[in-house]
Amino acid sequence: MEPSLPDTRTALLQAALACFASHGFDGTSMRRVADSAGRPLSLLSHYFGNKEGLYLEVFKHMFETSVHVIASPLDLSDMLPLDRQGAIRLLREQIHLMYQEAVPNEAFTNSLQDHKARLWVQEFQSPRPSLQPLMKKHLGPVINVLRECIRVIRPDLKEAQLAFIGIAITGQVVGHGTMVGLNKVIWGDHPPFGTHFQEAELLVDFCLHGLVTASLSE
């Protein structure tokens, strides 16, 4: 059974994603996107207004079509840990979910995944002001869960220290996905050592070890 073609709006968003990833915001014109999608330029203005609106909708589409954490912001009232063991369990689960999102299984990767990774890297250093509310909306719940887990595990940490550790954990996970090309150049193109779950579990143990053992030694 052949996959159905995307609707007009989705086709325009996918073309815009590829163009922005390849040419950056400044190097992409509305005309380039329309030509890439094979659709009239007037449709872009109809659906998205201007280039800034199109860029925002591309990221919104990326969030909404993600399959794990980002697609479904967490209900914090049901997720916040009550004790140390609960915090460790929940932190482990969240790292697994983030890894699945950042490093999709090779069997399911495609050109759109590559474009998404490249576009994310472009925004990492200095996100555009128009994107910041959207990022906070979709990523904020995940970060809040991580923050509360670390707070329960290490109640001695000051807020700046807690944030530093949370950023380090997030960076460890995301780096495996967004730096895949550089990682292969520097470390070599090694075959998987196990299943996708086993890869994530090793990363979980690495992230949790210093946090938990440091707390226990005090």
N, C-alpha and C positions, 0 to 999 in steps of 0.2 A: 504494500500500500504506500503510495507516494505521499510525502509530507505536503500539507497544504501551503500555498504561498501566503506570505504575510500580507495583512491589509495595508492600505496606502500609508496610513500614519506610521505603522510599525516599519514599513519598508524605508520611509524617509528617515526614521530614527536610526535604523541599522546603517544606512548609508552615511548619515552624519557621524555616527560613532566611528566608522572606519576612516572618514576624512579627518576628524579631529584627532584621532590617534596617530594618523600618519603625518599630518601637516600642522598640528597644533591649532590653537584657537585663532591666532593672527593669520596663519597661512590658509585657513579654510574660509571660503566664501559661500554664500547661499547658492550661488550659481554652481559651484563645484559640487555641492551636495545634491542639488537637483539633477545635474548631469549624471552623477554617480548612481542615483536611484532610478534614472530614466523616467523622471516625472516632471511636470511643468513647474517652473519656478514659483508661479502664483500659489501653488499648493503649500509651499513652505511658509509663505506669509500668512496664508489662511489658517494653518494649524498652529504655528509657533510665533508669529509676529516678526521678530528679528533674530539675528544670530545669537544674541545673548539669551533670548527665550528658548531658542533651539538647543543651545548648550545645556541649559538648565533641565530641559525635558529629556535630553540624552541621559543625564545622570539620574534623573528620577526613574527613567525606564530601566537603567542598570540596577537600581535598588529594588524596584518592584518585580523584576524578573529573576532576581537571585533566589536560590532554592533553599537557603538555610537561614542563618540568623538574621541577615539584613532584610529578608523578605517579610519577616514577621517580628516586629519589635516586641520585646518581652514584656509580659505583665509583671512588673516588679513586685507587686503585692503578693504574688504567688511564688516568686523566685528567690527573694532575699534569704540568705542563710541564717539559721537560728543559733547554730553552734559551730565549733571548729571543724568537726568532721563533715558537717553539712556544707561548710564553706569549701573545704578541700574537694568534696565530691562535685559541687556545682562548678567550681573553677575548672576542674578537669573536663567536665561536659562542655563548658563554653570554649575552652581551647580546642577541643575536638571539632566543634561546630565551626569555629573560625578557620581552622585548618582546612576543613572540607570546602569552605567558601573561597579561601585564598588559593588553595592548591587543588583544583578539581581533579578527579580521577582521570588518568590519561585516556581512558576509553570514551570519555565524554567531552574532551576538549575539542575546540573548533576555532576557526578564525575569529569569531566574535569574542571568545575568551581572551585571545591574544590582544585584540583591540582594547578590551576593557582594562587589562593589566597595564597596557601602555598609557592609556588615558589617566588611570589612577596615578601612575608615577608622575605624570605632568603636573598633577594637582597637589602632590604630597608636600612640596616645599612651601608653597604659598597659595592656599585655596582661594579662588575668586570669591569676593564678598557675596555675590549672589548665590553661591553654592553652600555657604556656611550654615544657614538655617536648615537646609535640606540634610546636610551631613549630621548635624546635631539631632535632628528628628529621627533619622534611621539608625545612626550609630550610637547615639546617646544612651539608649536603654541597655545595649550590650556593655558599654563602658561602665555604666552605673553598677551593673551586676558584678563586673570584675572588681570595681572599686570596693564594693561592700564585702566581697569574698576576702580580699586582701586585708581589709580593715578588721574582720573577725579573726583571721589567722594571725595577723600582726597588729594588735591593738596599740602597741608601743610606738608605731610609726607616726611621724608628723605628716601633715597633708602633702607637703612637697615630696617627702620620701615615698609616700604611698603612690603618688602620681608617677614618680620616676620608675618604680617597679612595674606599675601597670603599663606604662609606655614601653618598657623593656620587653614585657611579655607579648604585647601586641606586635612589636617590631620583630620579635623572633618568629612569630607565626606568619605575618604578612611578608616578611623578607623571603620566605621560601617560594612564594608565588610571584611576587613582583620582580625579584632579582634572579629568576630562573636562568636567563641567558648569561648573565655575569657569573653566576654560580658554576655553570658548566665550563666556562672559560677558565676560571680560577681553580676550581676543585676537580674538574674532569666530568665527563658525561657518564656517570655511573648508572647501571641498571638499578631498579628498585630492589631494596634488600628484603622486602616483605610486602604485605598488603598495604593498602592506603591507610587502613586503621592502625596497623603496626607502626607506620611512619609517624602518624599523629600521636600515638601513645608514647613513643620515644621522646618526641618534642614536649609532651605533657610532663613527663618525668624530669626532663631537663629544666623546664620552667619552674616546676614545683619544688624541686629538691632544695635549692638554696633558700627559698622562702620558708619552707616548713622546718628544715633542720636548723636554720638560724634562730627561729622562734623557740624551738625545743631546747636549744642550748642555753637559753637565758634563764 
